[in-house]
Amino acid sequence: MATHVDVLVGVARKGVDLVAARRFTPESMPELTYPLERAEAFARRAEARDGGPPASLAAFRELIARYRELVDRIDRVRRDTSGGDARSALAEPLARVEAAGDAVRAALRAEGRI
């Protein structure tokens, strides 16, 4: 789970940087959506585990939701905005992804998993 958190947060930051630099194209979307698909698959497997899902899974699900919101916002913003305006438009959703990632890491620490 910690690896998925690192990937999602890192790719989220990269996506924002690419939009701000006007280097994000429609062909770049799979770079954002593939980690989301893998994280969702991981969450489904964790929910089905014997003994039930770990408590950290709720925080992980929140991260997935925040990341999905950011991907949707990036797709909209990239069409009309770049530079500082794009970075400003994406700052809040990126901050929510980062905060959700921190919450997952805290939950994993509390469980003794990292």
C-alpha positions in Angstrom: 0.0 0.0 0.0 2.8 2.4 0.8 4.3 1.9 -2.7 0.9 2.8 -4.2 0.8 5.9 -2.0 4.2 7.0 -3.2 3.3 6.4 -6.8 0.0 8.2 -6.7 1.4 11.3 -4.9 4.4 11.4 -7.2 2.4 11.0 -10.4 -0.1 13.6 -9.2 2.7 16.1 -8.7 4.2 15.3 -12.1 0.8 15.7 -13.8 0.4 19.2 -12.3 4.0 20.1 -13.4 3.3 18.9 -16.9 0.1 20.9 -17.2 1.8 24.0 -15.9 4.6 23.6 -18.4 2.1 23.0 -21.3 3.6 19.5 -21.8 0.5 17.5 -20.9 -1.4 16.1 -23.9 -4.4 13.8 -24.2 -1.9 11.0 -24.8 -0.5 11.7 -21.4 -3.7 10.6 -19.6 -2.7 6.9 -19.3 0.3 7.9 -17.3 -2.2 9.3 -14.7 -4.9 6.7 -15.0 -2.8 3.5 -14.9 -1.6 4.1 -11.4 -5.2 4.7 -10.4 -6.3 1.4 -11.9 -3.6 -0.5 -10.1 -4.4 1.2 -6.8 -8.1 0.3 -7.2 -7.2 -3.3 -8.0 -5.0 -3.4 -4.9 -7.8 -2.1 -2.7 -10.2 -4.7 -4.1 -7.7 -7.5 -3.2 -7.1 -6.0 0.3 -10.9 -5.9 0.9 -11.2 -9.6 0.0 -8.3 -10.8 2.3 -8.9 -13.4 5.0 -9.2 -11.7 8.3 -10.7 -8.6 6.7 -9.2 -5.5 5.3 -6.7 -3.5 7.3 -7.9 -0.3 8.9 -5.6 1.7 6.7 -7.7 0.7 3.7 -10.3 3.4 4.5 -7.6 6.1 4.3 -6.3 4.5 1.1 -9.8 4.6 -0.4 -9.9 8.3 0.4 -6.6 8.8 -1.4 -7.9 7.0 -4.4 -11.0 9.3 -4.5 -8.9 12.5 -4.1 -6.5 11.3 -6.9 -9.4 10.5 -9.2 -10.7 14.1 -8.6 -7.3 15.5 -9.4 -7.1 13.5 -12.7 -10.5 14.8 -13.7 -9.4 18.4 -12.9 -6.1 18.0 -14.8 -8.0 16.8 -17.8 -10.2 19.9 -17.7 -7.5 22.5 -16.8 -5.0 21.3 -19.4 -7.3 22.4 -22.2 -7.5 26.0 -21.2 -4.8 26.9 -18.8 -1.0 26.7 -18.3 1.7 28.2 -16.2 0.9 29.8 -12.9 -2.8 29.8 -13.7 -2.8 26.0 -14.2 -0.7 25.5 -11.1 -3.2 27.7 -9.1 -6.2 25.8 -10.5 -4.6 22.5 -9.5 -3.1 23.5 -6.1 -6.1 22.6 -3.9 -6.8 19.2 -5.5 -3.1 18.4 -5.4 -2.9 19.4 -1.7 -5.9 17.0 -1.0 -4.0 14.2 -2.7 -0.9 14.9 -0.7 -2.9 15.1 2.6 -4.7 11.9 1.8 -1.3 10.2 1.1 0.0 11.5 4.5 -3.1 10.0 6.2 -2.5 6.6 4.6 1.1 6.7 5.8 0.0 7.6 9.3 -2.5 4.8 9.3 0.2 2.3 8.1 2.6 3.5 10.8 -0.2 3.1 13.5 -0.6 -0.5 12.2 3.1 -1.1 12.3 3.3 -1.7 8.6 5.9 1.0 7.8 
